[in-house]
Structure formats: C-alpha cells, structure tokens
C-alpha cells in the first residue's frame, strides 16, 4: 500500500481512528508532537512523561499505536485520560513504521511539528528552545538540540554530534552537507515547520529514507542547532536497527508492501535525486544539487555494485514472498553501526557498554527512525 500523502488526514487501510484525549480541540496548539509506537511498553511512560513536562505547554501529543500487543495501549490511554493534550489513536493492523510515522504528521494541526521516539527522553526546555528559534527566524525550517546517547537504564554513553555548518545559504551546499553526513539522523527528532514538511515525501519505505527527508528539507531552508544537550537518545538491543538488514528493513517500514525492495542502496540514491526534482528551486540550482548527488553516488559506488549483485541473485520465489535470504544480505556499509562507522574500542568518550553494543550487534540502518 502506498504511504499516506502529506497533508492527508484520512486513515490508512486497517485504521479506524479511535482517539482518546481530544478535549478542547478547537484552538490550534503551537506544536504537534507525533509519537509512533509499536510494543513500546518498556520505555513509553518515561518518553510520554518527558514530553508532558515541557516548559512550553502549548502543544498536542499524538500517540499512534501500531497494533501493539503489549501494555502500550493501556499506558497511552492512562496518559490521555490524565492530560487533554494527549491524543491516542490505534491502528487495527500493523501499517509499518513509515506509515505510522506519517500518520502522526497527517493528524497534526500545529504550525510546528516534532517526531518523538517512544524510547527517548526530552529535556524540559526542548520545545521552548526550538520554538524560540523558529519564531525568531522565519527562514529556518528545522531546529534541533544537541543529542546525548543513553543506555537502557538511562546512563549516559556519550554525545552524538551533528556538526552542520548552519551558515550555508545556498541550497546545493546545504543539500551536499546533509547528504554526506552519514553518521545518522539526530536532527530528525527536531522541531520543523509543518508547511516545509508537507512539501516532502516524509518517511518513505526504503532504507535511509530519514536521511533523504533531512536532505530534502535542507532544499527548503537552513537548519539551526540549539547548543544545549536537550535530547537523550536511548541505545538498546531491542531497536529495529539491530534486527534488520537493509532489505528486510523496507518490510519493517511497510509490511503491506507486496515485495521487498531488492536494491535498497539504489532506492536511497534515487530518493535524493527525486527530492531535488520535487524542489521549487530554479533549474540551475537543482542541477548543482544533482551534481552533489552524483558525487555522493561516486563516493559509495562499491556499495551500489554490491547491492545490485545481491538483489539480482535473490531467488524469484523469495522476492515474491518478501523474504531476504542471509546469503543475499548486503555487507556492512560505511554507516554500518547505528551512529556511523564502527567505533574503535579505544574511542574516547565512549563507555565500554556503548562500544560493546555497537560492535556486537549487526546494524545496517542509520540512526534515526526506529522501532
């Protein structure tokens, strides 16, 4: 099934739109926070509590439950009953991570929008600091704070920097910078202008589509980083990036898709190309962006060749059934660990737990959207 188009609020197939906590829906909030979740009982209450404790209180929190079978519905309903800002919706069937992420956006109403991971923790000033920047500078399309990684118990593991040069003014320079930063997508959890997000394809059902979304956003305006550690991003073995290779990752994003994507690296590259084509930029600037995409492809050509050979070698029966045999799984890419290159055991600033987690688990998906 195709992903839900931007700006459309109708429910996907199998979704009945049951809601809780929709009292006082007449006035639009300043910020919409979308929290997609599937079987997230372990960390959900802490994530919800961190959002509800924001010093900027004028927001709505949309919890989209993707047919969870654990205590997720109970936890979400309890918070919705206590706080009118929480809207709980549930999908009758699992529509995939991409569809669930996009559904929270489709249900949002505020001029600013933020995705929230069900296992992360926001500092109380997260929304306030980001909204201050967006209010002050209309050109900024996405504002995000610095991020710190934590483990399952909440212990700090280390910083996860996203060193963008926010002074760049030309779209192709911003596009190149975001596209070439392969160590993950921490900015995906920032606060964006809803109007800018609505001009993109949002989260698509292929590997690294969150990186493509960030690159496409950069074509519409600059980003801004708040120089404060306001997001605690949780690393744990249950994250989807530790349980899927690139081809099966597309099925996790969209289980309703009849066939998996056989060439995930090519889908990634073509995502950049099509993002430029959809942009409102003049032809000369789009051409410069396409040239940057070509340079990115040249940088990763070995990965593209391996991807092509692996996809062509998949037996037709497995392709029809949506299966990926281990022999057809691509080898680790440049960003094989969830934060980028595999860390050296002596990497300063990383605890032994962080190093063990990132080197012992197979992960071929970039940091960003997760289960």
N, C-alpha and C positions, 0 to 999 in steps of 0.2 A: 504494500500500500504506500503511495507517495506520502511524504512528510507533510504536515499541516502547513499551509502557506502562511507567511507573515501577515499579521493583522486580522486573520480569520479566527473567530471565536467559537465556531461550531466544533462539536466533539468528534474525535476520530471514531472509526468503527469499533464497537465494543465498549464505548464510553457513554455513561448515562448522566454524567454531570451532577452527581449527588454532592451537595455542598453543605458545609456547616460553618457557622460563624459569619454570616453575611449581613449582620445587622448594621444599619447605618451606611448603606451602600450609595446614598445619594451624592455625597460630596466626594470628589476625587482626592485621593491621597497624594502626597508629594512623591513617594517612592513605592514601587511594587517590588516585592522580593519573591522570587519564584523558587520553591524548594521541591525538586523532583526526587522521589524516593521509591525504592523497592526493597522490602525486607531490611529496613534500617533501624530496627528496634534498639540495637546496642548503643548507638550514638545520637539518635534522633532527638531525644529530650534535651540533651545539652545544646545541640545546634539550635533548636527552637527557642530555648531559654536565652541564648546569646543574642538572637535577633530581637526578641521581645524586650530585652534590657537596653536597647539602643537609646542614646540620649536624644536623638531625633525621633520623636514618637509618631510623627505623621506618616505612616506607611501602612501598606497592606501586605500580609504574608500569605502567599498561595502555596499550599501543600498539595502536590499532585501525587497521589498514591498509585503506583503502577501495579495494581493487583497483588499487593503484598499478602503473604500467608502467615506472617508472624504477628507481633503485637503492634506493628506500625499503625494500623487504623485506630486502635484503642488510644495510643499515645497522642496521635494527631487530634482525635476528637476531644480528648481531655483538654488540650490547649485551646482548641476552638471554642469550647464551652466556657472557658475562663476569660478569653480575650476576644473581643469582637473584631479585632484586626486580622484574625486568622481565618482563612477560608480553606476548608478541606474539601477536596474533590477526589474521587476514586475511579480508576479505570477498571471495568469488569474483566478485561483481558490485558495481558502484558503487551503494550504497544511499542516497547523498546525504549531505550534511553533517549534516543534522538526525538522521537515523538513526544515523550514525556517532558523533556526539557522545553520543547517548542510549545507544548500545551500550556505550561505556566506562563509563557510570554503571551500567548493568544488570550488568556484570561486576565491579563494585567490591564490596568486602567490609568496608571500614573504616567507622568511625562518622563520619569526616570525609572530604570529597571535594573535589577540585580539578580543574578542566579546565586543560589546558596546551596552548597553541598551538604548533604544530610549528616556528614561526619566531621564537618569543620566547625570552628568556633570564631565568632567575630568579636572584636573588642567593642566596648560600649560606644566609642566615637566613630566607628567605621562609617556609618551612613552620613553622619554630620559632616565629617571632614571631606568626604567625596562630594556631597551636595553643595557645600560651600564653594568648591572649585567650579562645578558646573554652573552654578548661579552667577559666579563672578566672570567666567569666560565662556561666552556662547559658542566659541569655535571648538572647544574641547568636546569630543564625542564619547570618551571613556575615561573615567578616573578610577584609579585603584591604589591601594596602600601597599606597603611592603609586606611580605609574607614570611612566616616562620613555620617550619615543619615541626610537628609533634608526633609522638608515638601513640599507641593505643591507650596508654594511661594518662596522656596529657603532658608527658615530659618533653621538654624542648630538645630537638635533634639538631637544628641548625637553620640558618637563613636560606631562603630560596630567592635570590635576587633576579630581577628582570630589568637589566640595565639598558633601558631605552634612552636615546637622545631625544628628549621632548622638544628640543629647539628646532628640529627639522620642519620646514614649512612646505616643501614640495612633495606632492603625493607619492611620486615614484620612489623618493628617498625613504619616506615612512614605510611604504609597502615593502621595500627591499629589507629594511631593518627588521621589521616584524617577521617577515617570511624567513629570514636567515637565522633568527633566534630559535634554535631547535631544542633548547633545554626545557621546553614545556610551555604552558599557557597560564601562568598565575593570574594574568590580567583578565582572564575570562570571568573571574569572580568579582570584578569591579562593578561600579555603577555606570551605566550607559544611558545615553539619550534614547528613549524609546523610538523616536522618529528615525534615528540613524539605524537602529537595529531592524526596524521594519523594512528598510531598503535592502536587506541582505537575505540570504537563504537560511539564516540561523544555523542550527546544528543539523548537519546532513548525515546520511547513513553510510559514511565511509571513514576509514582510519584517518585521524588527524584533522577532522573537519572543524574542530575547535580552533586549530591554528589557522585554517583557511578563513574562518569567521573573523578572527582578530585582524588578519591581513586585509580583508575586505573592509572592515570598519576603518582601518587606517586610511583608506582611499577617501573617506567622507570627512575626515578631520583628524587633528592631533590627539594623542593620549596625554594624560598627566598622572604622575605618580606622587602620592602623598608620602612624604618622608617619615612615616611612622609605621611601626610594626602593629598592624591592626587586624591581621588575619592569621589564625592559627590553623594550618592545613595538616590534616591528620594522615599519617602514613600507617597502613596496617595491611596484613596479608590478605584480608578479605576484599581489597579493592579490585575492581574489574581489570585494571591494567596488569595485575599479576596472574590472571586466569585466562587470558585470551591472546591468541596470536592475531596477526593483522587481518586475516580473512575471517576468522570466527568473530573478530571484534565487530565487523559490519553486521553480523547476525544479532549480536548483543544490542547494537544500536537500533536495529529494526528487524525483529524476529518475524514480522509479517512479510518480509521480502521473500519472494519465491526462490531466488537463487542468491548465493553469496557473491560478493564482489571478488572476482578472480584476480584482479590486478590492483590491489589497494594502493601501491605507490603511484600508479598512473592516475588513479582517481584523485589522489592527493594533488598531484601536479595539475591535472585538468581543473581541479577546484580553484586553484589560483588563477588559471587562465580565464575561466568563465567569470570569476569575480571581477576581473578587470573589464571584461566585456560588458558587464551589467552596470558598471560605474557611470556616473554622469560626467566624467572627465572629458575634456576635448581629446580628439584623436591623437594629437602629438604627445600628450601626457600618458594616454593609455598605451601608446607604442613604447614609451620609456618603461612603463610597468611591465609590459610583456617581455621586454628585453631583460629585465631583472628576473622574471620568472624563468626565462631560458637559461640565465646564468645559474639560478638555483638548481635547475634540472641537470646542467652540466656538472655541478658540484656533486650530485647524487646519482650519476649515470650508472654506476655499478649496481646500486640498489635497484634501479629501474630494470636493468637487464635480468638480475636475479628474480625479480618479481614477475617479469614476463615469462621466463623459463618455468618458474614454479606454477604459474597459472595455466600455461599451456599443457603441463604434464598432469594436471588433475583429471582423473577418470571422469567421463561424462556422467556416469550414474551418481557419483558423489556430488557433482555440480548441481544436478537436478534436485538432489535431496538436501542440499545446503550443508554438506559436510566438508571438512577440510582434513585430509589425512596428515599425520605427522610428517611424512616424507615430503609433503608439498608446502610445509610451513616455511616462510622465508627466514633467513638467518637474521641475527640481530642487526638493526640499522644503526645509524650514527646516534640516534636518540634511543638506544635500546633500553636504558634504565629510565624509570618514570621521570627523572629530572634531567635526562640528557645522557652524556657519556658515563660509562660505569665509573664510579668513584674509586680511586686508589685507596687501599686500606690505611694509608698514611695521610689521607686528605685532611688538612687542618680544618677544624670547626665542625667536623662530623663525628658523632659518637660511634662506638662500636656497634650499637644497635642499628643505627642508620645504615652503616656500611654493610652489615650482615643482611639487612632487609633488601637492600638494593642490589646485592651481588648474588644472593642465594635464590631469588625468585626471578623467573623469566618474565620480562615485561617488554613488550614491543610497542606499547601505546604511549604517546606523550602525556605528560602530566596535564590534567585538565578535567574533562568530563569523566565521570567515574560512576561505578555502581555502589 
